[in-house]
Amino acid sequence: MFISGVVQNIKIGDLSIHQTGVALSGDVPPEEVMDIDENENGRLPEGIEMGVVPQLSRQEERSLARDSTAAFADWVTSLFRRVLALYENLPEEGGKKGTTGGKVEESVLRSIKNMLDVICLHLSDQLFDLILALVFDYATTNVKSNAVRAFGQLIACLARVQSEKTLARFFPFCKYQVEEELCHGASSVRTTSSHTAVPSDTTLHWSKSCELSENIH
């Protein structure tokens, strides 16, 4: 909740790479972008030692604020990696409702989904591409039976913000993977259970979850 409350008021992007005040994305009006003095040489202002109250000019404050945004890339990447690590340690999905664990786990997953919705919405184009590549790389190198639904929700968060990019990245792989799994006998084992997945169909369910999540938006 804290992260959602903070992030919903800012744009998550690296301003340090825009020395001329270029917008982070096309949806930000130019007048709302921080104007930056082109004569700045990038040096840190005097008076920022510990215990000293700095007296900074407006240009120096803007320079510090701009340079501090360089940490956003590492922060948001670390956050998504921690979310993926949490998904890996979830209990197995099951039960008549196909839930993940009990009420505690379901509550945590809902909170994470709401947080990711806000974060993805406020990512700059550059950081969105970075996170999209990270999630795609994870999707193509991992198959987790205990995180099929949760990982699908993560892709849905990305698709809600930039559906065309997400679809273009995931659909070819998901389509190929589903066809390959069906050709090799996935979903061919008969069962009387309507809520327990056959372990051999995990890759098929993983790919279908990714495909459904990207197409639903």
Rosetta blueprint (number, residue, H / E / L):
1 M L
2 F H
3 I H
4 S H
5 G H
6 V H
7 V H
8 Q L
9 N L
10 I L
11 K L
12 I E
13 G L
14 D L
15 L H
16 S H
17 I H
18 H L
19 Q L
20 T L
21 G L
22 V L
23 A L
24 L L
25 S L
26 G L
27 D L
28 V L
29 P L
30 P H
31 E H
32 E H
33 V L
34 M L
35 D L
36 I L
37 D L
38 E L
39 N L
40 E L
41 N L
42 G L
43 R L
44 L L
45 P L
46 E L
47 G L
48 I L
49 E L
50 M L
51 G L
52 V L
53 V L
54 P L
55 Q L
56 L L
57 S L
58 R H
59 Q H
60 E H
61 E H
62 R H
63 S H
64 L H
65 A H
66 R H
67 D H
68 S H
69 T H
70 A H
71 A H
72 F H
73 A H
74 D H
75 W H
76 V H
77 T H
78 S H
79 L H
80 F H
81 R H
82 R H
83 V H
84 L H
85 A H
86 L H
87 Y H
88 E H
89 N L
90 L L
91 P L
92 E L
93 E E
94 G E
95 G L
96 K L
97 K L
98 G L
99 T E
100 T E
101 G L
102 G L
103 K H
104 V H
105 E H
106 E H
107 S H
108 V H
109 L H
110 R H
111 S H
112 I H
113 K H
114 N H
115 M H
116 L H
117 D H
118 V H
119 I H
120 C H
121 L H
122 H L
123 L E
124 S L
125 D H
126 Q H
127 L H
128 F H
129 D H
130 L H
131 I H
132 L H
133 A H
134 L H
135 V H
136 F H
137 D H
138 Y H
139 A H
140 T H
141 T H
142 N L
143 V L
144 K L
145 S H
146 N H
147 A H
148 V H
149 R H
150 A H
151 F H
152 G H
153 Q H
154 L H
155 I H
156 A H
157 C H
158 L H
159 A H
160 R H
161 V H
162 Q L
163 S H
164 E H
165 K H
166 T H
167 L H
168 A H
169 R H
170 F H
171 F H
172 P H
173 F H
174 C H
175 K H
176 Y H
177 Q H
178 V H
179 E H
180 E H
181 E H
182 L H
183 C H
184 H L
185 G L
186 A L
187 S L
188 S L
189 V L
190 R L
191 T L
192 T L
193 S L
194 S L
195 H L
196 T L
197 A L
198 V L
199 P H
200 S H
201 D H
202 T H
203 T H
204 L H
205 H H
206 W H
207 S H
208 K H
209 S H
210 C H
211 E H
212 L H
213 S H
214 E H
215 N H
216 I L
217 H L
